């Protein structure tokens, strides 16, 4: 009886010791890496992160440490943990600048910031950071798949920033605060002349100058619209100005395209 009790107590102690043992105890580096990799491929982001973090903490000199950290960063990104992904990708580019995976890490930074970019009407902090990072990646890795992808994301972020500024100008315009609207649209054209929002800003400036009866500016910006953005809806809806009839041409153009917020606006 006493022997049975002693054996039971010993088994309980051993069970408690096993339960309190750290995860993956006794696993080799290769076993842990293979397990974490399988979890990543299965989309089990929590398990992949746990295993890769354990591997990197216990075996910092592991021969595939950079690859493991890259997997860790990607698991954060795939799970929508973008700030943590930024932290891990940043660690890779700073600690392993010459590794063959570093261009992918830079692209991961670009995409992580872009993923945090909010609606154009909200704080553009991450949109600006994404544009800056992606532009740098596009320049540093020009001609590579990473560089081309980064350039596309940078353009997307630039379009979002220009849309935010256009909406700001439109806010003033709809409330007849024309001086502020003019200022915003002029700044937009200087900062984002190659975006799809630019011809819309030119069209709004033509409206403002028409309202003010500033004939020289109406003629200048009508010419700019037709010459710089000939394929835009705004240019297609404007007729070339006849001599001495610039204002009449602008006022007789087709209504603003849907979605500009100016349909049916009266002066």
VOGU-3710 file (C-alpha; in Angstrom, 3 decimals, decimal comma):
1> xxxxxxxxxx> 0,000/0,000/0,000  2,748/2,396/1,001  4,703/1,462/-2,115  1,663/2,209/-4,293  1,217/5,603/-2,681  4,898/6,427/-3,122  4,804/5,382/-6,772  1,719/7,522/-7,357  3,330/10,543/-5,734  6,474/10,106/-7,833
11> xxxxxxxxxx> 4,415/9,842/-11,020  2,571/13,021/-10,055  5,830/14,871/-9,485  7,206/13,680/-12,795  4,014/14,708/-14,571  4,140/18,167/-13,012  7,788/18,519/-14,000  6,971/17,574/-17,588  4,030/19,966/-17,666  6,230/22,820/-16,478
21> xxxxxxxxxx> 9,029/22,062/-18,925  9,565/24,780/-21,567  7,996/24,182/-24,999  10,069/22,163/-27,447  12,371/21,007/-24,656  14,971/18,589/-25,979  14,384/19,475/-29,626  17,341/20,054/-31,895  17,681/23,311/-33,859  16,821/21,562/-37,116
31> xxxxxxxxxx> 13,768/19,869/-35,588  12,467/23,159/-34,241  13,075/24,967/-37,537  11,292/22,225/-39,501  8,345/22,321/-37,096  8,064/26,105/-37,297  8,320/26,024/-41,084  5,505/23,469/-41,306  3,329/25,600/-39,047  3,992/28,608/-41,285
41> xxxxxxxxxx> 3,108/26,680/-44,434  -0,095/25,459/-42,740  -1,072/29,048/-41,883  -0,767/28,430/-38,136  0,780/31,842/-37,478  0,695/31,603/-33,664  2,558/28,303/-33,590  5,008/29,436/-36,266  5,825/32,560/-34,250  6,228/30,629/-31,002
51> xxxxxxxxxx> 8,590/28,127/-32,570  10,681/30,631/-34,516  10,965/32,945/-31,508  12,053/30,004/-29,336  14,643/29,019/-31,922  16,061/32,541/-32,240  16,242/33,017/-28,467  17,862/29,688/-27,637  20,076/29,365/-30,726  21,163/32,842/-31,901
61> xxxxxxxxxx> 24,081/31,292/-33,775  21,883/28,897/-35,752  23,085/28,709/-39,358  19,603/29,531/-40,703  18,861/32,319/-38,228  18,272/34,949/-40,933  15,824/32,676/-42,707  14,068/31,978/-39,407  13,744/35,688/-38,664  12,377/36,285/-42,144
71> xxxxxxxxxx> 9,747/33,608/-41,553  8,951/35,253/-38,222  8,452/38,644/-39,865  6,251/37,139/-42,571  4,129/35,316/-39,996  3,463/38,634/-38,241  2,539/40,238/-41,568  0,287/37,357/-42,606  -1,552/37,570/-39,294  -2,125/41,334/-39,627
81> xxxxxxxxxx> 0,410/42,232/-36,923  2,002/44,911/-39,075  3,885/46,854/-36,402  5,565/43,652/-35,242  6,313/42,793/-38,869  7,951/46,212/-39,292  10,086/45,553/-36,219  11,289/42,176/-37,512  11,900/43,315/-41,091  13,817/46,319/-39,742
91> xxxxxxxxxx> 16,006/44,018/-37,665  16,850/41,994/-40,778  17,850/44,975/-42,942  19,899/46,507/-40,131  21,692/43,394/-38,860  22,011/41,504/-42,164  22,290/44,207/-44,861  24,174/41,955/-47,279  22,059/38,821/-46,937  20,362/37,548/-50,072
101> xxxxxxxxxx> 16,971/37,855/-48,373  17,426/41,504/-47,439  15,732/42,877/-50,608  12,672/40,830/-49,662  12,864/42,232/-46,147  12,908/45,778/-47,528  9,861/44,898/-49,621  8,254/43,509/-46,466  8,797/46,879/-44,785  7,220/48,632/-47,757
111> xxxxxxxxxx> 4,159/46,395/-47,704  3,809/46,510/-43,902  3,654/50,304/-43,832  1,274/50,274/-46,804  -0,984/47,798/-45,004  -1,277/50,272/-42,127  -2,176/53,129/-44,470  -5,693/54,274/-43,554  -8,546/55,785/-45,543  -7,430/59,046/-47,233
121> xxxxxxxxxx> -9,467/61,136/-44,775  -7,588/59,828/-41,729  -4,110/60,531/-40,350  -1,688/59,941/-43,249  1,341/59,113/-41,058  1,701/55,530/-42,258  0,788/56,464/-45,826  3,672/58,941/-45,874  6,008/56,389/-44,276  4,953/53,780/-46,819
131> xxxxxxxxxx> 5,531/56,125/-49,747  8,980/57,107/-48,456  10,054/53,526/-47,720  8,701/52,145/-50,987  10,331/54,921/-53,004  13,674/54,107/-51,387  13,238/50,396/-52,124  12,262/51,168/-55,716  15,393/53,272/-56,139  17,807/50,946/-54,369
141> xxxxxxxxxx> 16,567/47,836/-56,184  15,606/49,312/-59,543  15,148/46,703/-62,252  14,428/43,892/-59,784  11,031/42,365/-58,932  11,256/43,953/-55,487  12,027/47,366/-56,966  9,175/47,161/-59,460  6,711/46,064/-56,781  7,849/48,817/-54,434
151> xxxxxxxxxx> 7,408/51,437/-57,160  3,815/50,296/-57,678  3,066/50,522/-53,950  4,721/53,958/-53,755  2,481/55,175/-56,577  -0,567/53,805/-54,783  0,396/55,676/-51,617  1,051/58,873/-53,578  -2,389/58,610/-55,175  -3,932/58,210/-51,729
161> xxxxxxxxxx> -2,111/61,283/-50,421  -3,154/63,349/-53,444  -6,761/62,218/-52,991  -6,686/63,416/-49,383  -5,428/66,822/-50,483  -8,005/67,020/-53,278  -10,804/66,323/-50,822  -9,482/69,108/-48,599  -9,594/71,544/-51,518  -13,061/70,336/-52,423
171> xxxxxxxxxx> -14,211/70,976/-48,857  -13,270/74,650/-49,197  -14,635/74,928/-52,713  -18,057/73,577/-51,794  -18,248/76,159/-49,019  -17,228/79,009/-51,331  -13,942/79,563/-49,460  -12,209/80,005/-52,791  -8,880/81,444/-51,650  -8,205/78,415/-49,447
181> xxxxxxxxxx> -9,394/76,036/-52,163  -7,057/77,667/-54,698  -4,106/77,336/-52,323  -4,763/73,630/-51,685  -5,212/72,779/-55,378  -2,064/74,651/-56,393  -0,066/72,807/-53,723  -1,529/69,517/-54,963  -0,375/70,209/-58,514  3,112/71,009/-57,287
191> xxxxxxxxxx> 3,387/67,915/-55,104  1,473/65,360/-57,213  1,487/66,490/-60,855  1,528/62,952/-62,266  -1,400/61,455/-60,339  -4,899/60,898/-61,687  -6,145/63,516/-59,223  -4,095/66,290/-60,854  -6,421/67,006/-63,820  -9,343/67,185/-61,410
201> xxxxxxxxxx> -7,455/69,815/-59,425  -6,788/71,781/-62,633  -10,493/71,666/-63,505  -11,384/72,985/-60,071  -8,870/75,825/-60,437  -10,453/76,750/-63,754  -13,782/76,989/-61,958  -12,303/79,235/-59,300  -10,615/81,546/-61,810  -13,774/81,663/-63,881
211> xxxxxxxxxx> -15,694/82,729/-60,776  -13,143/85,474/-60,174  -13,112/86,418/-63,870  -9,326/86,014/-64,004  -9,122/85,471/-67,736  -5,351/84,955/-67,963  -5,425/82,193/-65,349  -8,446/80,563/-66,962  -6,619/80,454/-70,276  -3,375/79,236/-68,680
221> xxxxxxxxxx> -4,966/76,364/-66,766  -7,265/75,387/-69,614  -4,176/75,021/-71,812  -2,435/73,068/-69,051  -5,398/70,718/-68,757  -5,492/70,046/-72,493  -1,732/69,727/-72,942  -0,673/67,897/-69,781  -3,704/65,660/-69,282  -5,240/65,202/-72,757
231> xxxxxxxxxx> -6,668/61,753/-71,971  -8,320/62,726/-68,701  -12,127/62,970/-68,451  -11,717/66,626/-67,524  -9,791/67,382/-70,709  -12,179/65,345/-72,819  -15,109/67,376/-71,532  -13,463/70,723/-72,323  -13,403/72,270/-75,780  -10,267/74,039/-77,033
241> xxxxxxxxxx> -10,643/77,760/-76,251  -11,485/80,045/-79,131  -9,578/83,362/-79,312  -11,111/85,867/-76,917  -13,642/83,339/-75,600  -11,778/81,430/-72,898  -14,307/82,003/-70,131  -17,200/81,048/-72,361  -15,500/77,763/-73,230  -14,881/76,884/-69,588
251> xxxxxxxxxx> -18,428/77,678/-68,542  -19,909/75,688/-71,408  -17,984/72,501/-70,652  -19,778/69,314/-69,662  -20,753/68,823/-65,987  -18,022/67,601/-63,610  -17,564/63,817/-63,614  -19,633/61,860/-61,060  -17,964/61,458/-57,686  -16,286/64,883/-57,619
261> xxxxxxx> -18,898/66,297/-55,276  -19,584/69,245/-57,578  -22,531/67,900/-59,581  -25,249/70,487/-59,719  -23,175/73,070/-57,845  -24,469/76,594/-58,509  -22,461/79,799/-58,450
//
